[in-house]
């Protein structure tokens, strides 16, 4: 097809339009290029968040394994066949006295052998709050029966027994089976009123080798899990950014940086999650395991909360990624439509338009002249 022949004026106008279109297209292409560069960083940020999210999920699994290990230790046999105890013989009384009869209480007036009116101070293990127990007839908060005594001792992890000879024995509960009563961390027993109670030397716990070995193995398994938590946290980086090990991430969404998302990282090592290695032989006592389990559940709550935050941020980044892709497509399509038109075709269209305008003007002029000629005939 031969090129369309355009007049100088038409071609000048056409060139002006093409120049404007080319400038506009270049501007659109430049913005599309800016968005395309941002798309790379947004995609990188998406992968960083995905890696962090996966790491939190994996850490949660390890923490749950830690809970299972600790619970297994609690359910295994206590590592001590005989728990630590202190004992005393109540003179002039029988075992029935503390079980609710009045013989024991009345006997102390004449024989000074009873303990009615006597107050003993029991201090719980590991620095617990001391509790005063006053023996009496059961009124005014005094202790009369063995059941009442055990109810009062429960808060201090102690248990009382009384045999038929009147021997009262205070023992450590399973929660503190490895502790020795009267020791540095053991329950202390003291009297605020002098009485005929002389406590024997505390009996140390008798170890059960097999049970001790089982609990020791489970504690070692738990410590290994803490090591795995540390290692997983360090290995959670993507592209040099580790949101689980203290790094932060700034994601820019537009070309001038006015639209962005700042993601503050966390430190989810074992220590960062509040998980400390238990002391030596800690798993031998259920009370120590309870503290470990409590810290594990706290860590699990922390991980689930952070997973929700990362998930929300990931959703935002994915949405902005889709938006940026669509913007790039719209800008590129718009730029192409401005500069990819055929100049000859557009010139011909412009010339045809001008010709139609000129013909319309000429036709109107001719019609006007014909009307005037008719008028002159009748004039």
C-alpha positions in Angstrom: 0.0 0.0 0.0 1.4 3.4 -1.0 2.1 5.8 1.8 -0.6 8.4 2.4 0.4 11.8 1.1 -0.2 14.4 3.7 0.0 18.2 3.4 2.6 20.0 5.3 0.1 21.4 7.8 -1.4 18.0 8.4 2.0 16.4 8.9 3.1 19.1 11.3 0.0 18.5 13.4 0.5 14.8 13.2 4.1 15.1 14.3 3.1 17.2 17.3 0.6 14.6 18.4 3.1 11.9 18.0 5.7 13.8 20.0 3.2 14.3 22.8 2.1 10.6 22.7 5.8 9.5 22.7 6.5 11.7 25.8 3.5 10.4 27.6 4.3 6.8 26.7 7.9 7.2 28.0 6.6 8.5 31.3 4.2 5.5 31.6 7.1 3.1 30.7 9.3 4.8 33.3 6.7 4.3 36.0 6.1 0.8 35.0 9.9 0.2 35.3 9.8 1.7 38.8 7.0 -0.6 39.8 8.8 -3.5 38.2 11.9 -2.8 40.3 9.7 -2.6 43.4 8.1 -5.9 42.4 11.4 -7.7 42.9 11.8 -6.3 46.4 8.1 -7.1 47.3 8.6 -10.6 46.1 11.7 -10.9 48.2 9.9 -9.6 51.2 7.1 -12.1 50.6 9.6 -15.0 50.7 11.2 -13.6 53.9 7.8 -13.5 55.6 6.9 -16.9 54.3 10.1 -18.3 55.8 9.5 -16.6 59.1 5.9 -17.9 59.2 7.1 -21.4 58.5 9.8 -21.1 61.2 7.2 -20.1 63.8 5.1 -23.1 62.9 8.2 -25.4 63.2 9.1 -23.8 66.5 5.6 -24.4 67.8 6.0 -28.1 67.0 9.3 -28.2 68.9 7.7 -26.5 71.9 4.8 -29.0 71.8 7.4 -31.8 71.8 8.9 -30.2 74.9 5.6 -30.2 76.7 5.1 -33.9 75.8 8.6 -34.7 77.1 8.0 -32.9 80.4 4.6 -34.5 80.9 6.2 -37.9 80.2 8.7 -37.3 82.9 6.0 -36.3 85.4 4.2 -39.6 84.7 7.2 -41.7 85.1 8.0 -43.2 88.6 9.5 -40.9 91.2 13.2 -41.4 91.5 13.2 -41.9 95.3 11.8 -45.0 97.0 11.4 -43.2 100.4 10.8 -39.5 100.5 12.5 -37.3 103.0 10.8 -37.0 106.4 11.0 -35.8 109.9 9.2 -37.5 112.7 8.3 -37.2 116.4 6.5 -39.3 119.0 3.6 -37.6 120.8 4.0 -38.7 124.4 1.0 -39.7 126.5 -1.3 -40.0 123.5 -2.4 -42.5 121.0 -2.8 -42.2 117.2 -6.5 -41.8 117.7 -6.1 -38.5 119.5 -5.2 -36.6 116.4 -7.9 -38.3 114.5 -10.6 -36.5 116.4 -10.9 -37.8 120.0 -10.6 -35.5 123.0 -8.3 -37.9 125.0 -5.2 -36.4 123.5 -6.1 -32.8 124.2 -7.2 -33.4 127.8 -4.1 -35.5 128.6 -1.7 -32.6 128.1 -3.0 -30.7 131.1 -1.8 -33.3 133.6 1.1 -35.0 131.7 2.4 -32.0 129.7 2.8 -34.6 126.9 0.1 -33.3 124.5 0.5 -30.5 122.0 -2.9 -28.8 122.4 -2.2 -25.0 122.1 1.2 -25.6 120.5 2.0 -23.8 117.3 4.3 -25.2 114.7 5.7 -23.2 111.8 6.1 -25.0 108.5 8.1 -23.4 105.7 7.5 -24.7 102.2 10.3 -25.7 99.8 12.2 -23.2 97.7 11.4 -20.1 99.8 7.7 -20.6 100.1 5.5 -18.6 102.5 5.6 -20.1 106.1 2.4 -21.3 107.6 1.6 -21.5 111.3 -0.4 -24.5 112.5 -1.9 -24.4 116.0 -3.2 -27.7 117.5 -6.4 -27.6 119.5 -10.0 -28.7 119.6 -10.7 -27.7 116.0 -12.3 -24.4 116.8 -10.9 -20.9 116.0 -8.8 -22.3 113.2 -6.9 -24.9 115.3 -6.1 -28.3 114.0 -7.7 -31.3 115.6 -7.7 -34.2 113.1 -5.1 -35.7 110.7 -7.2 -34.7 107.7 -7.2 -31.1 108.9 -3.4 -31.2 109.4 -2.8 -32.6 105.9 -5.1 -30.0 104.3 -3.0 -27.3 106.0 0.3 -28.9 104.9 -0.7 -29.3 101.3 0.3 -25.8 100.3 3.8 -26.5 101.6 4.1 -29.8 99.6 4.2 -31.8 102.8 2.2 -34.8 104.0 1.6 -36.0 107.6 1.1 -39.6 108.8 0.4 -41.0 112.3 0.9 -44.6 113.3 -0.7 -46.4 116.2 2.1 -45.7 118.6 1.6 -42.0 118.2 4.5 -41.3 115.9 3.8 -38.3 113.7 5.8 -38.2 110.5 6.0 -35.2 108.1 7.2 -36.2 104.6 7.9 -34.3 101.4 5.3 -34.8 98.7 6.2 -36.2 95.3 6.7 -32.6 94.0 9.8 -32.3 96.1 10.8 -36.0 96.4 14.6 -35.2 96.0 14.7 -32.6 98.7 15.7 -33.2 102.3 13.5 -31.7 105.0 15.4 -29.2 107.0 17.9 -28.7 104.2 18.8 -25.5 102.5 15.8 -25.8 100.1 13.8 -28.2 102.3 10.8 -27.5 104.4 11.6 -26.2 107.8 9.7 -27.1 110.9 9.9 -24.9 114.0 7.8 -24.4 117.1 6.7 -21.0 118.5 5.6 -22.6 121.8 7.7 -25.1 123.8 6.2 -28.6 123.8 7.2 -32.2 124.3 7.9 -32.7 120.6 11.4 -33.7 119.6 11.9 -34.1 115.9 14.3 -36.8 114.7 17.0 -36.0 112.2 15.6 -35.7 108.7 15.8 -38.9 106.7 17.3 -38.3 103.3 15.5 -39.6 100.2 16.4 -43.1 99.1 17.3 -43.1 95.4 15.7 -45.4 92.9 18.4 -45.9 90.2 16.1 -47.0 87.4 13.6 -44.2 88.0 16.3 -41.6 88.3 17.8 -42.7 85.0 14.5 -42.5 83.2 13.9 -39.0 84.3 17.5 -38.0 83.7 17.1 -39.2 80.1 13.9 -37.3 79.6 15.6 -34.1 80.9 18.4 -34.6 78.4 15.9 -35.0 75.6 14.3 -31.8 76.7 17.6 -30.0 76.7 18.3 -31.3 73.2 15.0 -29.7 72.1 16.1 -26.4 73.4 19.2 -26.7 71.3 17.1 -27.5 68.3 15.0 -24.4 68.9 18.2 -22.3 68.9 19.4 -23.8 65.7 16.1 -23.5 63.9 15.9 -19.8 64.8 19.3 -19.2 63.4 18.5 -21.1 60.2 15.3 -19.2 59.4 16.8 -16.5 57.2 15.9 -15.8 53.6 18.1 -13.7 51.4 20.1 -12.6 54.4 17.1 -11.5 56.5 16.0 -13.4 59.5 12.8 -12.1 61.2 13.1 -14.9 63.8 16.5 -13.9 64.9 16.3 -10.2 65.5 16.3 -8.7 61.9 13.7 -6.3 60.7 12.3 -5.6 57.2 11.1 -2.4 55.5 9.0 -3.0 52.4 8.5 -0.1 49.9 5.3 -0.2 47.7 5.6 2.8 45.5 8.2 4.8 43.6 8.6 7.7 46.1 8.6 5.5 49.2 5.5 7.1 50.7 3.8 3.8 50.9 5.7 1.2 52.9 5.4 -1.5 55.6 7.8 -1.9 58.5 8.0 -5.4 60.0 9.9 -5.6 63.3 11.6 -9.0 63.8 11.7 -11.0 67.0 14.3 -13.2 68.7 12.8 -16.7 69.1 15.8 -18.6 70.4 15.1 -20.7 73.5 16.1 -17.8 75.7 14.0 -15.4 73.7 11.0 -17.6 74.2 11.6 -17.6 78.0 12.8 -21.2 78.0 15.9 -21.9 80.2 17.7 -25.1 80.7 16.5 -26.7 83.9 18.9 -27.1 86.8 20.6 -30.4 87.3 18.2 -33.1 88.3 15.2 -30.7 87.9 13.1 -33.4 86.3 13.4 -35.5 89.4 10.8 -33.3 91.1 7.3 -32.7 89.7 7.2 -29.2 91.1 10.2 -28.3 88.9 8.7 -29.9 85.9 5.5 -27.9 86.5 7.6 -24.7 86.2 9.1 -26.0 82.9 5.6 -26.8 81.5 4.3 -23.4 82.4 7.2 -21.7 80.6 6.5 -23.9 77.5 2.8 -23.0 77.4 3.8 -19.3 77.7 6.2 -19.8 74.7 3.5 -21.4 72.7 1.1 -18.5 73.3 3.9 -16.1 72.2 4.6 -18.1 69.0 0.9 -18.3 68.1 0.5 -14.5 68.6 3.5 -13.8 66.4 2.3 -16.3 63.7 -0.9 -14.2 63.5 1.1 -11.0 63.0 3.3 -12.6 60.3 0.2 -14.0 58.6 -1.5 -10.6 58.5 1.7 -9.0 57.1 2.1 -11.7 54.5 -1.5 -11.1 53.3 -0.8 -7.4 52.9 2.4 -8.0 51.0 0.7 -10.5 48.7 -2.1 -8.1 48.0 0.4 -5.3 47.2 2.3 -7.7 44.9 -0.9 -8.4 42.9 -1.7 -4.7 42.8 1.8 -3.9 41.5 1.6 -6.5 38.8 -1.7 -5.2 37.6 -0.4 -1.6 37.6 2.7 -2.6 35.5 0.4 -4.3 33.0 -1.9 -1.3 32.8 0.9 1.2 32.4 2.7 -0.9 29.7 -0.5 -1.4 27.8 -1.3 2.3 27.9 2.2 3.2 26.8 2.1 0.8 23.9 -1.3 2.0 22.7 0.1 5.5 22.4 3.3 4.7 20.3 2.4 1.6 18.4 -0.2 3.2 16.1 0.5 3.3 12.3 1.5 6.9 11.4 0.3 6.6 7.8 -3.0 5.3 9.0 -3.4 8.0 11.6 -2.3 10.6 9.0 -4.9 9.3 6.5 -7.5 9.4 9.3 -6.6 13.0 10.0 -6.6 14.0 6.3 -10.0 12.3 5.8 -11.4 14.2 8.8 -10.2 17.5 7.4 -11.6 16.7 4.0 -15.0 15.8 5.4 -15.0 19.1 7.3 -14.1 21.0 4.1 -16.8 19.2 2.1 -19.4 19.9 4.7 -18.4 23.6 4.6 -18.6 23.7 0.8 -21.9 21.9 0.7 -23.4 24.4 3.2 -22.1 27.3 1.1 -23.6 25.9 -2.1 -26.9 25.4 -0.5 -26.9 28.9 0.7 -26.1 30.2 -2.8 -29.0 28.2 -4.4 -31.5 29.7 -1.9 -30.4 33.2 -2.8 -30.7 32.4 -6.6 -34.3 31.3 -6.1 -35.1 34.5 -4.3 -33.7 36.5 -7.1 -36.0 34.8 -9.6 -39.1 36.0 -7.6 -37.5 39.4 -7.0 
